[in-house]
Amino acid sequence: MADPKTMPVKLMIVVSLMALGVAGALYVGALVSAGINAALLVGVLVGNNGVRTFLRGLAALNVVWGLLALLATAAFVVWSPTWTIMLPIGVANPAFTFWALGQDDTREWMFRKNFNLDQA
C-alpha cells in the first residue's frame, strides 16, 4: 500500500496536465482562462474536495464533448493525421482526469492535505 502522505502518481499526472494547460493559456494570452485554471490547480494542491468534484464533472462533460467532436469529424470532415492524433487525446485526457480524481488514494490524499492530518 502506498504511503498516504505522498501524492499519488496519477494525481501528479493530473496536476502536470493542469499546469500545462495554465502555461498554454498564458502563452496564447488567455489570461482569464489561465487564472481560472490556476485557481483550480491550487484547489487540487490544497486538497479541496469541492474542486475535485467540480473537475470530475467538468471532465465528464469534456469526454462527452470530445466523443461528439470525434463522431462529427468522422462523419463530415476529410480525415487527416492531425485529427487522428488530437481527437483521441481530447477524449483520453479528461477521461483520465475523471478516473484519477475518483480513486480512493487520490481522495484520501486530498482529504489528508485539506485537514493537515500529516502535520506532526
C-alpha positions as CSV (number, residue, x, y, z in Angstrom):
1,M,0.0,0.0,0.0
2,A,1.3,3.5,-0.9
3,D,2.2,6.0,1.7
4,P,-0.9,8.3,2.2
5,K,1.5,11.2,2.9
6,T,2.9,11.2,-0.7
7,M,0.8,12.5,-3.7
8,P,-0.3,9.5,-5.8
9,V,1.4,9.3,-9.2
10,K,-2.0,9.6,-11.0
11,L,-2.6,12.9,-9.3
12,M,0.8,14.1,-10.1
13,I,0.0,13.5,-13.8
14,V,-3.3,15.4,-13.5
15,V,-1.5,18.3,-11.8
16,S,1.1,18.3,-14.5
17,L,-1.6,18.3,-17.3
18,M,-3.3,21.2,-15.5
19,A,-0.1,23.1,-15.2
20,L,0.5,22.6,-18.9
21,G,-3.0,24.0,-19.5
22,V,-2.2,27.1,-17.5
23,A,1.1,27.6,-19.3
24,G,-0.7,27.1,-22.7
25,A,-3.3,29.7,-21.8
26,L,-0.7,32.2,-20.7
27,Y,1.2,31.5,-23.9
28,V,-1.7,32.4,-26.1
29,G,-2.7,35.4,-23.9
30,A,-5.9,33.9,-22.5
31,L,-5.4,35.5,-19.1
32,V,-8.9,34.8,-17.7
33,S,-8.7,31.1,-18.7
34,A,-5.2,30.9,-17.2
35,G,-6.4,32.5,-13.9
36,I,-9.4,30.1,-13.6
37,N,-7.2,27.1,-14.4
38,A,-4.5,28.2,-11.9
39,A,-7.2,28.6,-9.2
40,L,-8.4,25.1,-9.9
41,L,-4.9,23.8,-9.8
42,V,-4.3,25.4,-6.4
43,G,-7.6,23.9,-5.2
44,V,-6.3,20.5,-6.1
45,L,-3.0,21.0,-4.5
46,V,-4.5,22.2,-1.2
47,G,-6.9,19.2,-1.2
48,N,-10.2,21.0,-1.8
49,N,-12.9,18.3,-2.3
50,G,-15.3,20.8,-4.0
51,V,-12.7,21.5,-6.6
52,R,-12.1,17.7,-7.1
53,T,-15.8,17.2,-7.6
54,F,-16.1,20.1,-9.9
55,L,-13.2,18.9,-12.0
56,R,-14.7,15.4,-12.2
57,G,-18.0,16.9,-13.5
58,L,-16.1,19.1,-16.0
59,A,-14.1,16.1,-17.2
60,A,-17.2,14.1,-17.7
61,L,-18.7,16.9,-19.9
62,N,-15.4,17.1,-21.8
63,V,-15.4,13.4,-22.5
64,V,-19.0,13.7,-24.0
65,W,-18.0,16.8,-25.9
66,G,-14.8,15.1,-27.2
67,L,-16.8,12.0,-28.3
68,L,-19.3,14.2,-30.1
69,A,-16.5,16.0,-31.9
70,L,-14.9,12.7,-32.8
71,L,-18.1,11.5,-34.3
72,A,-18.9,14.7,-36.1
73,T,-15.4,14.9,-37.5
74,A,-15.5,11.3,-38.7
75,A,-18.8,12.0,-40.5
76,F,-18.3,15.4,-42.1
77,V,-14.6,16.2,-42.3
78,V,-11.9,14.9,-44.5
79,W,-9.8,12.8,-42.2
80,S,-6.2,13.7,-41.6
81,P,-3.3,12.5,-39.4
82,T,-3.8,15.6,-37.2
83,W,-7.4,14.6,-36.4
84,T,-6.3,11.0,-35.9
85,I,-4.0,12.1,-33.1
86,M,-5.7,15.1,-31.5
87,L,-9.3,13.8,-31.1
88,P,-8.5,10.7,-29.1
89,I,-6.2,12.8,-26.9
90,G,-9.1,15.2,-26.4
91,V,-11.2,12.3,-25.1
92,A,-8.4,10.4,-23.2
93,N,-7.2,13.4,-21.2
94,P,-10.5,14.2,-19.5
95,A,-11.3,10.5,-19.1
96,F,-8.0,10.0,-17.3
97,T,-8.7,13.1,-15.1
98,F,-12.2,11.8,-14.3
99,W,-10.8,8.4,-13.3
100,A,-7.8,9.7,-11.4
101,L,-9.8,12.2,-9.3
102,G,-12.2,9.4,-8.4
103,Q,-9.7,6.9,-7.0
104,D,-9.6,6.2,-3.3
105,D,-5.9,7.1,-2.8
106,T,-6.4,10.4,-4.5
107,R,-9.5,11.2,-2.4
108,E,-7.6,10.2,0.8
109,W,-4.5,12.2,-0.1
110,M,-6.6,15.3,-0.8
111,F,-8.6,14.8,2.5
112,R,-5.4,14.5,4.5
113,K,-3.9,17.5,2.8
114,N,-7.0,19.7,3.3
115,F,-7.3,18.9,7.0
116,N,-3.5,18.9,7.7
117,L,-3.6,15.3,9.1
118,D,0.1,14.7,8.3
119,Q,1.4,17.6,10.4
120,A,3.4,16.2,13.3
